[in-house]
């Protein structure tokens, strides 16, 4: 059985690489994408265990990516954690209403993020074959 990676999506290469490094240090396989289009293609190709998705990206933003992921039967069941520098309760509620599994604010607490991701990776391990 192959390990399904965590897909980190952020247009900022420094945040993307730092997050990938922290997650891989926490024992996770990681794939990264720098745009919404790349994220959708990777989600379909690798079937990640969970997607950490930045909201504010040029071109296709995180809201559009989330909508397209949830509309596609091939990716609809993948848990998506929205990832933003902004924390407003209304934005978190919006994310959850649109199908996100969770919402994390940048800068994030490393241990807290690892715990959240582990919860989704563990929960989804038996769902897909």
N, C-alpha and C positions, 0 to 999 in steps of 0.2 A: 504494500500500500504506500503510495507516495504522499508526501506531506504537502498539504495545500498551503500556499503562501498567504501572507498578509499583503494586500495591495495598498501602497501609500501613494496618494494622488495630491500633488501640490505643485503649483507653477514656480515656486521659489526653490531653486536647486539646493540651497543651503539647508532649508527646512526639510526638504525631501530626503537629502542624504543623512542629515543628523537623525531624523526619525527612523530611517532604515537602519542606521548603525545601532541605535538604542534597541530597536526591536530584534535585530539579529543577535545582539548581545544578550537579550532576554530569551533566546532560544527559538525564535521564529524564523522561518524562511520568509524572505521579503522580495517583492517585485515593486518597481516604482514606475510612475507615469507623471509626466510634466504637463499634460493637458487633458481636457475632458474626452477628446476623441481617442487619445492613446489609452486612457483609462477604460473606455468602453471596449476597445479592441482586446486589451489584456484581460479584462474581466471575462469576456467570452472565450478567450484562448486558454487561460490557465485555471479558471474556476476557483478564485481565491476563497479562503476560509472566511475572510472579512475584508472590507474595504474601508480605509481611513481616507476620507474625501474632503479636501479643502473646499470651502464655499466660494471664496472670492478669487476667481481665476479669469483671465482675459479670454475672450471668445466664448466658449461653452463653459458656463459657471457650474458650480457644484449642484445647484438646484436642478438645472437641466440634465446633468449626468444622473442624478438620483432618479428623476422622472423616467429617463430612458432605461435605466437599470431595472426599475420596478415594472415597466411595461413589457420587458423582454422575458419570455418564459425561461430562457437559458440563464438569466442572471437575477431573476426576481427574488429568489430565496437567499441570496447572499446578504448577510447582515452588513449594513453601511453605517459607519460612525462618522458623522459630520464633524468637521475640524475647522475652527474659525478663531480669529483673533478677537472677535466681538462676542461678548456674552450679554445677551438680552433674553429674558425669559420668553418673550414672544417669539424670538427666532428659534429657540430650542423647541418650543411647542410646535412651531411650524414644521421643523425638521421631523419631529416624531409623527405629526399628522400626515406628512408626505411619505412616510414609510421608513425613515431612518431608525436604526436600532438604538442609537445613542448620539450624544453631542459632547464634544470635548473642546475646551477653550485653550488656545495657544497664548502664552507659553503653558505647557501642560506639566503636570506632576508625573514624572517618569514611572514610578511604582503604580500610581493610579491607572495610567494608560495601559501598562502591562497587564494589570489585573483585569481591566475591561476587555482587552483583546483576548486574554486567556479564557475568559468566560464565553466569548462567542466562538472561539476556535474549538474549545471543548464541547460546546453544545452542538456545533455543526458537524462534528467529525463522523457521525454515523448517518447523517441525513442523505448525503449524495453518494451515488455509486457509479 
